[in-house]
Amino acid sequence: MPSMLLRGGLCLLWLSLMAHPAWSQEKAVTTLLKIITVKDEIVIGLNTAELDHLGGRDAGVVARALVSKGEMTAWQYAVRRGPQGDLQQAPLQKVGLLAHSSLRVEPYTTPYPIVAHD
C-alpha cells in the first residue's frame, strides 16, 4: 500500500512538472521543403519560428513569401553521417532563393532524423 501511494505521489509530481511553462514550451521543429526549378532542386529546412514569421507552416507560405519578397534565405539540407555513423538530414549551407515563375515548393519527407539548424 505505501508503495502505491509513493508511486501515485511521484506520478502527480511528474505531471505537475510537465504542466509547468518552462517544461511544456513547444519544441522548435524543422520542416523540410523541396524547392524545384527547371534546372535543379534542393531541400531546405525552416524551423517553427521561421515559418510562423512567414505567416504559416506549409509549403504555400514559402511560395507566397518568395513571390511577395522576391527572395529569401534558408538552410539547405542534405543527408550526412552523424557522430555514431547513422544517416541524418542536416543543414549543409545557407542559400539564397530567388522568385521565378517556374519555381515550385513541395513538402519533403525523409526517413532520417532531422538535425535542427541555428
Backbone hydrogen bonds, N-H to C=O, Kabsch-Sander energy under -0.5 kcal/mol:
donor,donor_aa,acceptor,acceptor_aa,energy
5,L,1,M,-1.9
6,L,2,P,-2.5
7,R,3,S,-2.6
8,G,4,M,-2.5
9,G,5,L,-2.6
10,L,6,L,-2.6
11,C,7,R,-2.3
12,L,8,G,-2.3
13,L,9,G,-2.3
14,W,10,L,-2.6
15,L,11,C,-2.6
16,S,12,L,-2.3
17,L,13,L,-2.1
18,M,14,W,-2.3
19,A,15,L,-1.4
20,H,16,S,-0.6
20,H,17,L,-0.7
23,W,20,H,-1.4
24,S,20,H,-1.7
31,T,29,V,-0.5
31,T,46,L,-3.1
33,L,44,I,-2.6
34,K,106,E,-3.3
35,I,33,L,-0.6
35,I,42,I,-3.0
36,I,34,K,-0.6
36,I,104,R,-3.2
37,T,40,D,-3.0
42,I,35,I,-2.0
43,V,77,Y,-0.5
44,I,33,L,-3.2
45,G,75,W,-2.1
46,L,31,T,-2.3
48,T,29,V,-0.7
51,L,47,N,-2.4
52,D,48,T,-2.7
53,H,49,A,-2.2
54,L,50,E,-1.3
55,G,51,L,-1.0
55,G,52,D,-0.5
56,G,51,L,-2.2
61,V,58,D,-0.6
62,V,58,D,-1.0
63,A,59,A,-2.2
64,R,60,G,-2.7
65,A,61,V,-2.3
66,L,62,V,-2.3
67,V,63,A,-2.1
68,S,64,R,-2.7
69,K,65,A,-2.8
70,G,66,L,-2.2
72,M,97,L,-1.9
74,A,95,V,-2.3
75,W,45,G,-0.9
76,Q,93,Q,-3.5
77,Y,43,V,-3.2
78,A,90,A,-2.4
80,R,88,Q,-2.7
82,G,86,D,-3.7
85,G,82,G,-2.0
88,Q,80,R,-2.6
89,Q,113,P,-2.8
90,A,78,A,-2.9
90,A,88,Q,-0.6
92,L,76,Q,-3.7
93,Q,76,Q,-0.9
95,V,74,A,-3.2
97,L,72,M,-3.6
99,A,70,G,-2.7
103,L,100,H,-1.7
104,R,36,I,-2.6
106,E,34,K,-2.4
108,Y,32,L,-2.0
115,V,89,Q,-3.2
116,A,114,I,-0.5
